[in-house]
Amino acid sequence: MNRSEKTLLAFMVGAAIGGVAGLLFAPAKGKKTRKKLAQKANELKDELSENWDSDKMKSLGRSALSEVEKYGKKLTKTVKS
């Protein structure tokens, strides 16, 4: 995974996390919040399907999972030390 793909992936993950956190902490009723979350998830899914083919998405997903596992192992080692 090259640097620009990593940057794009990090931005997308950060935006998704920020959006979910914003909705969860917003002063709205649960039903309304769940509806907003579902709508945003569908919008993100549609945007991703329009912009990338499935092979590239699978590749990015595997790369992201690999990075998470790598940093998880480092964190585990640090905590155990």
PAMI-720621 format. One record per residue: residue in one letter; y, z, x of N, C-alpha, C, O, CB in turn. Coordinates in nm, 2 decimals. Each point is the difference from the previous one (the first is absolute). Glycine has a CB too. Example, Ala and Ser with C-alpha at 12.3 -4.5 7.8 and 13.67 -1.06 7.14 Angstrom:
BEGIN
 type     ny     nz     nx    cay    caz    cax     cy     cz     cx     oy     oz     ox    cby    cbz    cbx
    a  -0.57   0.78   1.32   0.12   0.00  -0.09   0.12   0.00   0.09   0.00   0.07   0.10  -0.12   0.05  -0.29
    s   0.23  -0.19   0.15   0.11   0.00   0.09   0.11   0.08  -0.08   0.11   0.01   0.05  -0.17  -0.23   0.07
END
This chain:
BEGIN
 type     ny     nz     nx    cay    caz    cax     cy     cz     cx     oy     oz     ox    cby    cbz    cbx
    m  -0.12   0.00   0.09   0.12   0.00  -0.09   0.12   0.00   0.09   0.02   0.09   0.09  -0.14   0.03  -0.28
    n   0.21  -0.22   0.17   0.12   0.00   0.08   0.11   0.09  -0.05  -0.01   0.06  -0.10  -0.05  -0.30   0.16
    r   0.16   0.25   0.02   0.11   0.10  -0.02   0.07  -0.02  -0.14   0.02   0.09  -0.07   0.01  -0.07   0.32
    s  -0.01  -0.15  -0.28   0.07  -0.02  -0.13  -0.08   0.03  -0.12   0.05   0.05  -0.10   0.08  -0.23   0.22
    e  -0.26   0.16  -0.11  -0.09   0.03  -0.11  -0.01   0.15  -0.01   0.00   0.05  -0.12  -0.13  -0.26   0.16
    k   0.13   0.28   0.07  -0.01   0.15  -0.01   0.13   0.05  -0.06   0.00   0.09  -0.08  -0.14  -0.08   0.28
    t   0.25  -0.07  -0.16   0.13   0.05  -0.06   0.01  -0.03  -0.15   0.04   0.09  -0.07   0.07  -0.14   0.29
    l  -0.16  -0.07  -0.26   0.00  -0.03  -0.14  -0.09   0.09  -0.08   0.04   0.05  -0.11   0.01  -0.28   0.17
    l  -0.17   0.26  -0.01  -0.09   0.09  -0.06   0.06   0.14  -0.01  -0.02   0.06  -0.11  -0.17  -0.20   0.19
    a   0.25   0.19   0.02   0.06   0.13   0.00   0.11   0.01  -0.10   0.01   0.10  -0.07  -0.07  -0.07   0.31
    f   0.14  -0.14  -0.25   0.11   0.00  -0.09  -0.06   0.00  -0.15   0.05   0.08  -0.08   0.10  -0.20   0.25
    m  -0.25   0.05  -0.19  -0.06  -0.01  -0.14  -0.06   0.13  -0.04   0.02   0.05  -0.11  -0.06  -0.29   0.14
    v  -0.03   0.30   0.06  -0.06   0.13  -0.02   0.10   0.11  -0.03  -0.01   0.08  -0.09  -0.19  -0.15   0.23
    g   0.30   0.07  -0.05   0.11   0.09  -0.02   0.08  -0.02  -0.13   0.03   0.10  -0.07  -0.01  -0.09   0.32
    a   0.00  -0.13  -0.29   0.07  -0.03  -0.12  -0.08   0.05  -0.12   0.05   0.06  -0.10   0.06  -0.26   0.20
    a  -0.24   0.17  -0.10  -0.09   0.05  -0.10   0.00   0.15  -0.02   0.01   0.05  -0.11  -0.15  -0.26   0.15
    i   0.12   0.27   0.08   0.00   0.15   0.00   0.13   0.06  -0.05   0.01   0.09  -0.08  -0.17  -0.09   0.27
    g   0.27  -0.06  -0.15   0.13   0.05  -0.04   0.02  -0.03  -0.15   0.06   0.09  -0.07   0.03  -0.14   0.29
    g  -0.13  -0.06  -0.27   0.01  -0.03  -0.14  -0.08   0.10  -0.09   0.05   0.05  -0.10  -0.01  -0.29   0.16
    v  -0.16   0.27  -0.02  -0.08   0.09  -0.07   0.06   0.14   0.00   0.00   0.07  -0.10  -0.21  -0.21   0.15
    a   0.25   0.18   0.07   0.06   0.14   0.01   0.12   0.01  -0.08   0.03   0.10  -0.07  -0.12  -0.09   0.30
    g   0.18  -0.12  -0.23   0.12   0.01  -0.08  -0.04   0.01  -0.15   0.07   0.07  -0.07   0.05  -0.21   0.24
    l  -0.22   0.07  -0.22  -0.04   0.01  -0.14  -0.05   0.13  -0.03   0.02   0.06  -0.11  -0.06  -0.30   0.11
    l  -0.04   0.30   0.09  -0.07   0.12  -0.03   0.10   0.12   0.00  -0.02   0.10  -0.08  -0.18  -0.19   0.19
    f   0.31   0.08  -0.04   0.10   0.11   0.01   0.11  -0.03  -0.10   0.09   0.09  -0.01  -0.15  -0.05   0.25
    a   0.06  -0.15  -0.30   0.11  -0.03  -0.10  -0.02   0.09  -0.12  -0.11   0.03  -0.04   0.13  -0.27   0.12
    p   0.09   0.27  -0.15  -0.01   0.09  -0.11  -0.03  -0.08  -0.13   0.08  -0.01  -0.09   0.08   0.17   0.20
    a  -0.28  -0.22  -0.12  -0.05  -0.07  -0.11  -0.13   0.06  -0.06  -0.07   0.07   0.08   0.19  -0.28   0.01
    k  -0.15   0.18  -0.21  -0.12   0.05  -0.06  -0.12  -0.07   0.07   0.01  -0.11   0.05   0.11   0.16  -0.27
    g  -0.23   0.02   0.21  -0.13  -0.05   0.07  -0.04  -0.14  -0.05  -0.03  -0.09   0.08  -0.04   0.32  -0.05
    k   0.08  -0.25  -0.16  -0.04  -0.13  -0.06   0.09  -0.11   0.05  -0.05  -0.11   0.04  -0.04   0.22  -0.24
    k   0.22  -0.09   0.21   0.09  -0.10   0.04  -0.02  -0.02   0.15   0.01  -0.12   0.05   0.16   0.19  -0.22
    t  -0.19   0.03   0.25  -0.02  -0.01   0.15  -0.13  -0.08   0.02   0.00  -0.09   0.09   0.12   0.30  -0.05
    r  -0.23  -0.19  -0.11  -0.12  -0.07   0.02   0.02  -0.15  -0.03  -0.05  -0.09   0.06  -0.08   0.30  -0.12
    k   0.21  -0.24  -0.05   0.02  -0.13  -0.04   0.08  -0.08   0.11  -0.03  -0.11   0.04   0.03   0.18  -0.28
    k   0.10   0.00   0.30   0.08  -0.05   0.11  -0.09  -0.03   0.12   0.01  -0.11   0.07   0.20   0.23  -0.15
    l  -0.30  -0.03   0.12  -0.09  -0.01   0.11  -0.09  -0.12  -0.02  -0.02  -0.08   0.09   0.03   0.32  -0.05
    a  -0.06  -0.26  -0.16  -0.09  -0.11  -0.03   0.07  -0.13   0.01  -0.05  -0.10   0.05  -0.08   0.24  -0.20
    q   0.26  -0.14   0.10   0.08  -0.12   0.00   0.03  -0.04   0.15  -0.01  -0.12   0.04   0.11   0.18  -0.27
    k  -0.06   0.03   0.31   0.03  -0.02   0.14  -0.12  -0.05   0.08   0.01  -0.09   0.08   0.17   0.26  -0.09
    a  -0.30  -0.11  -0.02  -0.12  -0.04   0.06  -0.03  -0.14  -0.03  -0.05  -0.08   0.09  -0.04   0.31  -0.10
    n   0.10  -0.27  -0.12  -0.02  -0.14  -0.04   0.09  -0.10   0.07  -0.04  -0.11   0.04  -0.04   0.20  -0.26
    e   0.21  -0.05   0.23   0.10  -0.08   0.06  -0.04  -0.02   0.15   0.01  -0.11   0.05   0.17   0.19  -0.21
    l  -0.22   0.03   0.23  -0.04  -0.01   0.14  -0.12  -0.09   0.02   0.00  -0.09   0.09   0.10   0.31  -0.05
    k  -0.20  -0.21  -0.13  -0.12  -0.08   0.00   0.04  -0.15  -0.02  -0.05  -0.08   0.08  -0.09   0.28  -0.17
    d   0.22  -0.23   0.00   0.04  -0.13  -0.02   0.08  -0.06   0.12  -0.03  -0.12   0.04   0.04   0.17  -0.29
    e   0.08   0.03   0.30   0.07  -0.05   0.12  -0.09  -0.02   0.12   0.02  -0.11   0.07   0.18   0.24  -0.15
    l  -0.29  -0.04   0.10  -0.09  -0.02   0.11  -0.09  -0.13  -0.02  -0.03  -0.07   0.09   0.03   0.32  -0.05
    s  -0.05  -0.27  -0.16  -0.09  -0.11  -0.03   0.08  -0.13   0.02  -0.06  -0.10   0.03  -0.08   0.24  -0.18
    e   0.27  -0.14   0.12   0.08  -0.12   0.01   0.03  -0.03   0.15   0.01  -0.12   0.04   0.09   0.16  -0.26
    n  -0.09   0.06   0.30   0.05  -0.02   0.14  -0.11  -0.01   0.10   0.02  -0.06   0.11   0.17   0.18  -0.17
    w  -0.31  -0.08   0.04  -0.11   0.00   0.09  -0.13  -0.05  -0.06  -0.03   0.03  -0.12   0.14   0.15   0.25
    d  -0.19  -0.25  -0.05  -0.13  -0.03  -0.05  -0.09   0.12   0.02   0.03   0.09   0.08   0.01  -0.34  -0.02
    s  -0.16   0.24  -0.12  -0.09   0.12   0.00  -0.05   0.03   0.14  -0.03   0.11   0.03  -0.03  -0.16  -0.27
    d   0.03  -0.05   0.32  -0.05   0.02   0.13   0.10   0.08   0.09  -0.04   0.09   0.07  -0.10  -0.30  -0.09
    k   0.27   0.17   0.01   0.10   0.07   0.08   0.01   0.14  -0.05   0.02   0.10   0.08   0.10  -0.31  -0.04
    m  -0.12   0.24  -0.17   0.01   0.13  -0.06  -0.12   0.09   0.05   0.01   0.11   0.03   0.11  -0.20  -0.23
    k  -0.24   0.03   0.20  -0.12   0.07   0.04   0.02   0.04   0.15  -0.04   0.11   0.04  -0.11  -0.23  -0.21
    s   0.20   0.02   0.25   0.02   0.03   0.14   0.10   0.11   0.02  -0.02   0.09   0.08  -0.04  -0.33  -0.03
    l   0.17   0.23  -0.12   0.10   0.11   0.01  -0.05   0.13  -0.04   0.03   0.11   0.06   0.15  -0.28  -0.10
    g  -0.26   0.17  -0.07  -0.06   0.13  -0.05  -0.09   0.06   0.10   0.00   0.12   0.03   0.01  -0.21  -0.26
    r  -0.10   0.00   0.30  -0.09   0.05   0.10   0.08   0.06   0.12  -0.03   0.10   0.06  -0.14  -0.27  -0.13
    s   0.28   0.10   0.11   0.08   0.04   0.11   0.07   0.14  -0.03   0.00   0.09   0.08   0.03  -0.33  -0.02
    a   0.02   0.25  -0.18   0.06   0.12  -0.04  -0.09   0.12   0.00   0.03   0.11   0.04   0.13  -0.24  -0.18
    l  -0.28   0.10   0.08  -0.11   0.11   0.00  -0.03   0.04   0.14  -0.02   0.12   0.03  -0.07  -0.21  -0.25
    s   0.07  -0.01   0.31  -0.03   0.03   0.14   0.11   0.09   0.06  -0.03   0.09   0.08  -0.09  -0.31  -0.06
    e   0.25   0.18  -0.04   0.11   0.08   0.05  -0.01   0.15  -0.05   0.02   0.09   0.07   0.12  -0.30  -0.05
    v  -0.16   0.22  -0.15   0.00   0.13  -0.06  -0.12   0.08   0.06   0.02   0.12   0.03   0.08  -0.21  -0.25
    e  -0.21   0.03   0.23  -0.12   0.07   0.06   0.03   0.04   0.15  -0.03   0.11   0.04  -0.12  -0.24  -0.19
    k   0.22   0.04   0.22   0.03   0.03   0.14   0.09   0.12   0.01  -0.02   0.10   0.08   0.00  -0.34  -0.02
    y   0.13   0.24  -0.14   0.09   0.11   0.00  -0.06   0.13  -0.06   0.04   0.11   0.04   0.15  -0.27  -0.05
    g  -0.28   0.15  -0.08  -0.07   0.11  -0.06  -0.08   0.07   0.11   0.00   0.12   0.01   0.00  -0.23  -0.23
    k  -0.07   0.03   0.30  -0.08   0.06   0.11   0.09   0.07   0.10  -0.03   0.11   0.05  -0.14  -0.29  -0.08
    k   0.28   0.12   0.06   0.10   0.06   0.10   0.05   0.13  -0.06   0.01   0.10   0.07   0.05  -0.32   0.02
    l  -0.03   0.22  -0.22   0.05   0.13  -0.06  -0.11   0.10   0.00   0.03   0.12   0.02   0.13  -0.25  -0.17
    t  -0.28   0.10   0.12  -0.11   0.09   0.00  -0.02   0.06   0.14  -0.02   0.12   0.01  -0.09  -0.25  -0.20
    k   0.12   0.05   0.29  -0.02   0.05   0.14   0.12   0.10   0.03  -0.03   0.10   0.06  -0.09  -0.31   0.01
    t   0.24   0.17  -0.11   0.11   0.09   0.02  -0.01   0.13  -0.07   0.03   0.11   0.06   0.11  -0.31  -0.03
    v  -0.18   0.20  -0.15  -0.02   0.12  -0.08  -0.10   0.09   0.06   0.01   0.12   0.00   0.06  -0.24  -0.21
    k  -0.18   0.06   0.26  -0.11   0.08   0.05   0.03   0.06   0.14  -0.06   0.09   0.04  -0.10  -0.24  -0.17
    s   0.26   0.09   0.20   0.03   0.05   0.13   0.08   0.13   0.00   0.04   0.05   0.10  -0.04  -0.28  -0.03
END
